[in-house]
Amino acid sequence: MHPRDLSDHVAYQAGRGIEEVARELGRDPAEFVKLASNENALGPSPAAVEAIEAAAHGVSSYPKAAHADLTGAIADRWDVTASQVWLANGGDGVIDYLSRAMLEPGDTILVPSPGFAYYGMSARFHHGDVAEYPLEREADFAQDAETVLEAYDGERMIYLTSPHNPSGSTISLEAVEQIASKTADDTLVVVDEAYGEFAEIDSALTLIEGRAGFEARDDVAVLRTFSKAYGLAGLRLGYGLVPEEWADAYARVNTPFAASELACRAGLAALEDETHVERTVETVEAARETMTEAIDAHVWPSAGNFVLVDVGEATPVAEAMQEAGVIVRDCTSFGLPGCIRITCGTATETQRAVETLNEILEARSEVGTS
């Protein structure tokens, strides 16, 4: 007995956690700060914590009402119908639902390189193939329609990431519209806006709904998450926003009650706590500015809650920072062996990361490495 051939599948490499690193090094977890996974430096909304505590007694029941309540609240927030909201177990769940709804065996998707590995993983899980379009480091990972269309060869789905992980670049609505207009009628353009709350750009929902002078489209979908700005990464809660024309496909592809009672109730409370989101965004903006100005290396402009830094050799620098108590993301797994990604932390965490990195870079420079 063996599973099917998984040789083409690559395991997802998540950012390392404090407990994991502390155990490995035999040290106290309190010595470390984690800036590797783009989590919310302020934690979850206090209102979300209260909602979790209040809902705990009801976890013996399936979360049907909780799903309806949260779906309705999200629909109200974006001024769409409830059927256009595809609630899921994290943004990954939305990707899987779209794969189920769109892909036939052998279909191909087009994804950015570097980019989020799960786009391709989900396609392969659903017996699809993966092609890539390049976001060039030399061009500051700029995203435009020409780059995508040059690589396009009839793929069933195209993933755009705005803000892009790991670089933080964005793509304009005009470019998204151009891509959707110049690709086949049965090609779906998915705009991953997991970090959208941190960027001063309009959501691609504008294209789906035909707002702000754009013509309404049925070939664009949007992905959003509660993991970043709302601080609920541990609860795994995300959603898609899709055109009304095919929104009813959700009932045929979703996992029953994929989002838990606690996740839904926390998400509903977090959605209403605008003050927490505002504080989170302010914290991110301050951290991005500090790191951009104070790090003694090239830092790419970012619209996410992280920055990408050119350190020459990512692995030894990331390991040295980890040894010094600051856990960052080695971007070798993204195909960027010279870069690390640093999540925006609190003012104290950010300053510690800057000072630690600068000390390591100076030490490496003194011994003739980069």
N, C-alpha and C positions, 0 to 999 in steps of 0.2 A: 504494500500500500504506500503510495507516494502522492503528494500534491501535484497539481499540474506544473508544467515547466515555468518556473519563475526566474529563469536566468536573466531575462531582460529587465527585471524589476530591481530597483535600487532602494534600499531602506532609507527612510527619511532620517536626517540627522538634525535633531533638535538641539537648541542651546543647552549648555550644561547648567544644572541646578546647584544651589549652594550646598545642600546636604550631600549630593553626589561627590562634589569636589572635596568637601571637608572630610568625608570618609576616606577618600582616596589618599589625601595628604596627611591624614591623622591629626586634623586640627579642629579647633572650635568653630562651628558654623558662624558664630558671631563675628569672626574675623573678616568675613567676606561680604561683598556687595555684588549682586548679580545685575549686570547690564548687557545680557546676551540674548534675550528673547523678546525684546520690544514690549515688555509688560508695562502696566501703569505704575509709575513711581509712587503715586498717592494711594494705591490700593483701590478696593471697590468703594462705591458710594456707601456712606453710612446707612442711607435709606435701603440699599440693597441688602445689607447685612441684617437689618431689622426685618425685612421681608422674608429672608431665608429662615430666620428664627421663628417668625410667625407661621410660616408654611410647613415647618418641619413635621408637625403632627399629622399632616394630610398626605404624607408620601406613600401611604398604603393604597391610595387610589390612583388610577391613571389620570394624567394631567390634561384631560380634554378641555375643561373650562379655562385652564391656564393658557393653553395654546390659543384658544379663541380670543381671550382677553389681550394677550400680547400681540397677536396678529392684528387685531383691531387697532391697538394703540400705535403700532408701527405704520399701519395704513393711514391713520389720521395724521401722523407726523409728516408723511411724504405726500399726502393728498392723493392716494391711489385706492383702488378697491382692495378689500381683504384678500381676495383670491390672487392678487398679484404679489402677495407676500409669501415667500416660501421659507417657512421657519425650519431650522436645521440644527443639528448637533455640531456647532461651530461652522466657520466658513468652509472647512473641508467638507462638511455635510452638504452644503449648497453645491459645491463642485461635483460631488458624487451624484446628486439629484440631476444636475444638468447633463452629466455624462449618461445617466440612465435614460433621460428624456430625448437626447439628441443622437447618441452614437449607435450605429450599427457595427457589428464586428468588421474590422478592417478599415473603418473610418479613421481619418487622421485629424489631429488638432495642431494648431500653430501656437507656439509659446515663446516668450522672451528668453534670451540667454545673455547674461545670467537672469535667474528668476526663481520663483517659488516652485520647488520640486513637485509639490502635490498635484499641480495641473497635469503633468505627464503621468504621474503615478495613477491617478484616477482613470485616465484614458486607458492605460494598459490594463488596469483591473477589469475594465469593461471591454477588453479585447480590441482596443483601438491602437493606433500608432501615433507617433509624436514627431513633428518637425519644429524647427526653431528659426527665429529671426534674431539677428544680433543687436544688442545695445552696446555700443562701443565705448570702452573706457576712455579712449582718446577724444571722443566727442562728448564727454561728461554724461554718458548714458542717456543722451537726448532721445526722446520718443517723438516720432513723426509718422505720418501716414505713408510716406515714400518707403521708409525702411520696412514696414510691415507688408505693403503691397508688392514690393520687389521679391519678398520671400514667399508670398502667397501662391499656392498651387491648387486651389479648389478645396482646401481643408474645410471640414464640417464646422469646426469651432476655432475662434481666434481669441486668445487671452491677452488682454491689456491690463497692466497694473499701474494704478495711479492713485496715490504715490507708489512708485516702484520700490520693491524690496529686492536687493539691499541698497540701492543707490539713493532713493528719495526723489527721483525725477518724476515729472508728471506729463500727461498728454492732454492736449486741448480738446474741447468738445468738437471743434471744427475738424480736427484730425480724426477723431472717432467716427464722426459722420461721414467723412471722406472714405474711410476704410469700409464702413458698412455699405456705402453707396456703390463702391467699386468692386465688391466681392459678390459671389453668387447669392441668389435669393435664399438658398437653403444653408448659408453659412451664418452661424450665430457669433456675434461679437460680444464677448463677456468682459466687462470692465470691473476688475477687482479693486474695490475702494475700501479695503480693510483699514487703511490709515486715513480715510477721507476727512475725518473730523479735524485733522491737524493741518490740512491744506486749504489755502484760500482759492479754491476752484469749485465750480458748480458740479454737482453729481451728473453722471451720464443718464440718470433718470430723466433729465431734461429732454433727451433725445427720444426716450421711450414714450413720453407723454406729449411730445410736440410742443414744448414750452419755449419761451424766450426767442420766438421767431423760427425755431426749427420745425421741420415736418415730422410728425409722429412716425415711429419706426417699430416694426414687429420683429427685428433681427438684432436687437441689443438687449442684454441683461446686465444687471448690476449685482455685485456681491458686497455685503456689509457684515460687520461683526461687532459683538459686544466685548471682545477680548482686549481691545486696545484702549480707546478713549474711555470706555465704561468700566474697565478694570475687572472683568469677569472671566478672564482666561481659564481659570480652573473649573468653571461651570460648563464650558463648551457650548456657546450659544451664538448662532449667526443666522443670517437670512438673505434671501435673494429677492430682488425686485424685477419682475418680468412683464412683458407685454400682456395686456388683457386677452389678446387673441388666442394665446395658447396657455394661459395661466392654469386651466383646469387639468393640465397634465400632472400637476403636483400630486393629486389624489391617487394617481396610478404609479408613481415612482417613489413616494416618500416612505421612510421607515416609520411604522406606527409609533407615535409619541416619542420621536427621537429626542426632543428637548424635554428635560425633566421638569417636574413640578417646581423644584427649587430654582432651576435655571430660569424658567418662565417668570416666576414671581420676582426674582431678583432683577431680571431684565426689565420688567414693567416698572419697578421702582427706580432703577437706574435711568431709564428713559425719561422719567419725570424730574430727575435731579439735575437740572441744567447747571446749577452752581458748581457741582462737582466736575462736570465736563469742562466748564469754563476754567476752573482752577487747574485742571489737568493740562489743557491746551496752553495756558499761560506758563506752566512749569516746563512744558516741552519747548516752547518758543525761547524761553530764557536759557535752557540747557543747550539748544542748538546754537544760539548766539555765542555762548561761552566757549563751547568746543570749537566752533569755527574760528573764533578769534584767538584762542589761547593754545591750541594744540600746535606743536612745532612740526607739522607735517601737512600735506595737502588734505583738506577736508572738502568733499563734494557738497554743493548746496543740496539741502534736503527739505522736503515738505512732509516727511514722516516724523515719527517719534524716535528717531535714531539718526546717526550720521555714519557715513562710510569714510574710512581714513586710509590713505596710502602710507603703509609703514615699511615697504620694501619686501619683507618676508613675514608673512602673517603668522605662521605657526610658532616660531620662537618668540615673537613679540607677545602673542596671545598667551603662551605658556608662562612667560615672565610676568605678565600682568596677573594671571591667575595665582602664581606663587606669591605675588605681592597683595593678594586679596581682592582683586578686581576681575570679575569674570566677564569677558567680552566674547564676541563671536568671531572666530577664525573663518574667513570667507573663502577658504580654499575649496570648501564643498560647493560653493557657488561658481567655481571656476575662476576665482580671483585670489590667487595665492599670495599676492602682495598686499592684501587689504584686510582690515578688521572692521567690524561694525559695532558701534557703541550705542546702546539704548540711552535715551534721555532720562536721567535720574533726577532726584531732588538736587537742590543747590549744593548740598554737602557731598552727595554721591558723585555729582558731575565734577566738582572741583577735585575730588580724590582721583577720579579717573584721569583727568587732565594732567595732574601732577605726576601720577604714577607713569602714565604713558611717556610724558616728556623726559622723565628720569631714565626710563628704559631706552628711549631713542638716543639720548645723549650718551649713555653708557655704550650702546652699540656703535655709535659713531666714533667714540674714542678708541675702540679696538678695531676699527676699520670694517665694520659690517654695516648693512643697511636693511 
